[in-house]
Amino acid sequence: MKRRDFLKKAGAGTAVAAGTLAAPAIVKARTEITMVSTWPRDFPGLGTGAQRFADSLSELSDGRLNVTYYASGERVKPFDSFDEVASGNAQMYHAADYYWKGKHPGWAYFTAVPFGFVYSEMNAWINWGGGQALWDELSADFGLKCLTCGNTGVQMGGWFRKEINSADDLKGLKMRIPGLGGDVMAKLGASPVSLPGSQIYENLMSGAIDATEWVGLLNDIEIILLIRCRRREVEVSIDERLTARIEQGVNITLIPPSLLYRLEFTIKII
């Protein structure tokens, strides 16, 4: 047999063999993830963003990460989200980390600081200014891993049942305001109250609180419209001198380190 003929036949045989081999069976590893949240279901912006994030993880991972999402109150109370994940009963939460300031003051700095960073500065600090490393150090003590997952931008300083004309008007004022902003108001004589968003309206209407801050006009206007639709004699006004309070990087997703690699890869795709 001539060498050229041998090479031709050998090559043809190899091609046929490769074509007849069965494709390798690839088993898709499926990870079940329970995700809890501090936001009501279908709540514009915060709630819908969390829901979309959960759906996107499942879709873009081709089902390898199967996320079951629970809005506030559907699995645990809003402010129990942290403990639900830290204990291992759930694998992820979507929330504002300043809700956990009572567990460690450092949590507040990864949501908002009064008169602090705007959203672009917060993103720069977290991603390129060493913020993520500090965040990792803090969250590691609780067995968690933090990743930014949304940003509300500048928020209103507050909505009040009565007009605020001086600092004296803040004394004794019961105001829904968490985080370091609550500490500032306390220094001015107010009584800060921590409430989940789903309870703001009823507490404002009943007089349990005298003032509130929430997210921004997109979400705040719903509270005002609900009050006006009720035609109750509750005066709610915004004091422009208090609107400089900035909250950014509000929405945070935490996961155990065991899920980090797969989740970070998927987030980059999103």
N, C-alpha and C positions, 0 to 999 in steps of 0.2 A: 504493500500500500504506500502510495506516495504521501509524503509528509503533508502536502497541502490538502489532499483529500481527507487525511486523518483529522486535521484541525477543523475542517469544515464540518465533518460528522460529529466530532466531539462538541463543537459549539452548538450544533443543532440539538444534540441530546441534552445538553445543559439547559437550554432554553425551554425545552418541553418539560423537563423535570421541575424547573422552577414554576412553570405555569400550572402544573398539576398538584403542587403542594397546597395543602389546606392552609387558609389564613390562620394565624395564631389566635387562640381564644383569649381575648383580653377581658378580664373581669373588672368591672367598674367598682371601685371602692365607694361605698355610700356612707356618708356621715350624716346622722340625724342631728339637727341643731334646733334647740328651742330658744326662741328670741322673745324677750319680754320688753315692755316699753312703759314709759311714764306718760305717753300721750294717748288721748282718746282715739278710738278707731275712726278713720276717715277725717281726722282733724287736719284742716288745710295746712300745708307746708310741713310741719313737724311730723304729724301722724302719717300723712300720705307719703312723705319722704321715707320714713322708716319702713312702711309697707312696700314701697317700690324697691328699696334696698334689699329687703328680704327676698322678694320675687326675683330680683336680678341675680342674686347669688345662686339661687336654684337654677335659673335659666342658663346663665353663662358658664356654670360648672357642669352643664349637661346632666343635672340630677345628682352629681357626686356629693354636693352639699345640699341637703334637703332641709330647708328652713321652714319651721312652723312658727308663725308670728302671732303673738298675743298682745293686744293693746292693753292699756291700763285697766285694771280691774277684771280682766278676763281670766287671768291665771293667778296673779298676785296684785295687791294694792300698788299704786304707782311708786311710792317711796320704799317699797319692799323689793324693787327690782335689783338693787345692788346685792343684797343678801342672797337673793335667789340664784344669782350667777356665782357669787363668791363661794357659796355652799356647794355648788356643782349641780343643783337641781335644774338649772337652765344654763345654756352655754353662751348667751349673748344678751346684752341689753342696749337700748337706744335711749339716751337721756341727756340731761344737763348735769355735769359732774359737780356743780356747786351744791346740788342737793345733798351731797355726802360730806359737806364741810364739818358736820359733827363727828364724823369718823376720823378726819384729819383735815386741818385747815388748808393744806396744800391743794386739795381737790378744787377749791374755788378758783385758783389761778388758771385752770385749764378750761374754764367756761367764760368768766368775765371778771374784770377788775374795773371798778368805777373810774371813769376818765382814763382808762387804759388803752390797750391796743384796739385799733379798728380791725375789720376782718382780714384785710391784706397783711397787716402787721402780725396778727395772730398766726396766720398761715406761714409767714416767713419765719417766725420764731419757732414754731413747732417743727417745721421741715428743715430749716437751715441754720437756726440760731441756738440749737441745743435744747429746745423745749421738749422734744420727744424723749431724749435721754432722761431728763428729769421726771417726765411723766412715767416712763418705764420703771424708774427707781421707786416712785411712789406706789404704782399699781402692783408691782411685784410683791410687795408686802401683803397684798390681799389675794395673791394668786391670779392676777388678772393681767391682761395686755390691752392697752388703750390705742385707739385709732380715731382720728377725726372723721366725722361722718355728717357734715352739714354745717351751715353757718347762717345765723339770722341777721347779721349786720347790726347796725345801731338800733337800740330799743328806746322806747319812750321812758321818761323818768317816772311817770306815774299817772294814774287816773284817780280823782278824788271826789268824795261826796260833797265836799265843801271847798270853796275857793281858798287857795293858799296865798296869803299876802305877806307873811313874814315867817321867820324861823320859829317864832312862838306858836304859830298855828300847827306846827308839827308835833308839839309836845302832847304825849298821850294818844297820838294818832295810831290806830291799829292798821298796819299796812302789810299786805301780802307782798313780801319782797325777800327772796332767799339770798344766799351767798354773802360776799363782802359788802354788797349794796345794803343788805339788811343791817350789817354792823355800822355802816355810816349813818343810816337813819336812826339807829339806836343811840348813837352819840348825840344826835340832834334832839333826842327826847321821845322819838316815836317808839312804838312797840312792834317790831317786825314779826310777821307770822308766815310760816311756810305752809303753802297749800298747793296741791296739784292743780293743773289747769282746769280739770273737770269740775272743781269745787269753787272756783272763783266767783262765778255769777251768783250762785245761791247765797254765798256768804256776803257778797256785796249788797244783794237785795235785802237780806234779812237784817243787815246792820252789824253782823258779826265782825266785819272789817270795815274800816272807813276809807280805805284806798287800796289800790293794787297797781302793780306793773305786770306785764305779761310778755308779749313777744314783740309786737310792732303793729302798725296800723292794719296790716292784712288780717291778723287774728284779733287784735284788740277791738276793731270796729264791730265784730260779732257780739261782743259783750254789750257794747253801747246800744246796738240796734235791738238786742233782746230786751234791754231795760226800757227803751223808748216804746217798743211794741207793747209792753205790759202797761204803759202809761202810768207808771208809778211815779210818785213825787220824790224822785231821787235825783239830785243834781250831780252829774258827773262831768267834771271839767278837767282839762289838761293844763298844767302850769308849765309854760314854756321855759321857765328858769330852771326846771328840774329835768329837762329832756336830754341833758348831756351825758347821762349814764349810758355807758356802752356795754353791751353784752355780745360777745362774738364767740365763734367756735362752740356754739351751744350743744349741738348734737354729737354725742360721743358713743361709739360702739366699743364694748369691752368683750374680750374673749379669752379663754384659757390659752396658755402658750402652746398646747398640743394642737390647736387648730390654726395657729398663726400662719404657717407657710402657705397652706392651701388658701386661706382667706386673703392674705396679702396679694397673692398672685391673681386671684379673681378680682379684687378691688382695682388692681392696676388696669385690668381689661375694662371694667366699668368706667 
